[in-house]
Amino acid sequence: MADLTPAGAELLLVDHHVHGVVRADVDRAAIESLLTESSAPAPAGTTAFDSQLGFAVRRWCAPLLGLDPHAPADDYVRRRLEIGSAEVARRLLAGAGVAAWLVDTGYQSDEVTTPAELAAISGSQALTVTRLESVAERVARSRPSAAALGADITAAVDLAAGTCVGFKSVAAYRCGLDFEPTRPHPSEVAAAAARWLLAIDAGRPVRLADPVLIRHAIWAALDTGLPLQLHTGYGDADSRLHRADPALLQDFLAASQHTGAAVMLLHCYPYHRQAGAMANLFPHVYVDVGEALNHVGARSAAVLAEALELTPFARLLYSSDAFGLPELHYLGAAAFRRDIAAVGAAFVADGAWSAADAARVAEMIGSGNARRVYRLTLA
């Protein structure tokens, strides 16, 4: 991959799904844990740096820390510790040049920066995406009655809609995407609430995994008219990949297409072609390839080109899904700029696209589609 050019650096980006960065200094083990979705350490004698993502960090992030490209992993970690996490975050987040971050605050929020902190470090806007399961879990901790829980979740979702730009569900992790597609009946919600509250009273963790209550929260979010993000595809070991295929959502997407709310299929890899097919079928469906571009490293342009096969260009968005390491925030932006330029240039060279169309599509995916669907006014 060629170095980022000044022209590429000018492409405006909205990262429509991202998380905060770690506040504390992190040692090598913590860095490596954030370079993989696995919850287990690398086997003895191996390193997470020996991956497409690890190589990308050493190639593209090292120069921002004052190292040569491809600096050895030992040198990279040593330099990172020398300058400290705060300075690393400042350099990499500023270097990403992202105009706005749409921040999912529902995962390990006590360990990473808030949207306000992310904005202060990067000098860019940061807006909140509210995780539905977190909303429901907060309601459950208040110990409502089973009869009241559904209405209380709806009220909490409506309240959150006043301060966020969209909602997200991790149904793929909690119950799989093969859930019943329609809005649950109030009697179903009350029965599921009784089961959940009874389990909580018996000492079970307050973790929403009931598909009826997750469906209830999803439909409450759709009723607000705000975009609904759904995790699909690759994720950590808590997910079952075969139940995270976005094609499993086809009946739900058919049922929800008249609500007026956009449904955002996040990440999607390795099912990005299926996600593109869903976006092709349903005009309220949007797609990104999120964290995949970071994790596949030198193959990222190929994945982006595959996402462009069926997805209407007005419904593909940029995101990084970066969490914890600011390297991921930077790499996502830098790689997307390189990739969309390379893919567009190849289409132009083949005579399939005009140069003007390539530039227009890059702007749409980089920021235009996000600005439209999330109704953003960039500072």
HELIX and SHEET records of a PDB file:
HELIX    1   1 PRO A    6  ALA A    9  1                                   4    
HELIX    2   2 ARG A   28  SER A   33  1                                   6    
HELIX    3   3 GLN A   52  ALA A   56  1                                   5    
HELIX    4   4 VAL A   57  CYS A   61  3                                   5    
HELIX    5   5 ALA A   62  LEU A   65  5                                   4    
HELIX    6   6 ALA A   73  ALA A   96  1                                  24    
HELIX    7   7 PRO A  115  SER A  122  1                                   8    
HELIX    8   8 LEU A  132  ARG A  141  1                                  10    
HELIX    9   9 ALA A  146  ALA A  160  1                                  15    
HELIX   10  10 ALA A  171  ARG A  174  1                                   4    
HELIX   11  11 PRO A  186  ASP A  201  1                                  16    
HELIX   12  12 PRO A  211  THR A  224  1                                  14    
HELIX   13  13 LEU A  241  ARG A  243  5                                   3    
HELIX   14  14 PRO A  246  LEU A  249  5                                   4    
HELIX   15  15 GLN A  250  SER A  256  1                                   7    
HELIX   16  16 HIS A  272  LEU A  281  1                                  10    
HELIX   17  17 ALA A  292  HIS A  295  1                                   4    
HELIX   18  18 GLY A  297  ARG A  299  5                                   3    
HELIX   19  19 SER A  300  ALA A  307  1                                   8    
HELIX   20  20 PHE A  313  ARG A  315  5                                   3    
HELIX   21  21 PRO A  326  ALA A  349  1                                  24    
HELIX   22  22 ALA A  355  GLU A  363  1                                   9    
HELIX   23  23 MET A  364  GLY A  368  3                                   5    
HELIX   24  24 ASN A  369  VAL A  373  1                                   5    
SHEET    1   A 7 VAL A  14  VAL A  18  0                                        
SHEET    2   A 7 ALA A 100  ASP A 104  1                                        
SHEET    3   A 7 GLN A 125  ARG A 131  1                                        
SHEET    4   A 7 GLY A 166  SER A 169  1                                        
SHEET    5   A 7 LEU A 228  THR A 232  1                                        
SHEET    6   A 7 VAL A 263  HIS A 267  1                                        
SHEET    7   A 7 VAL A 285  VAL A 287  1                                        
END                                                                             
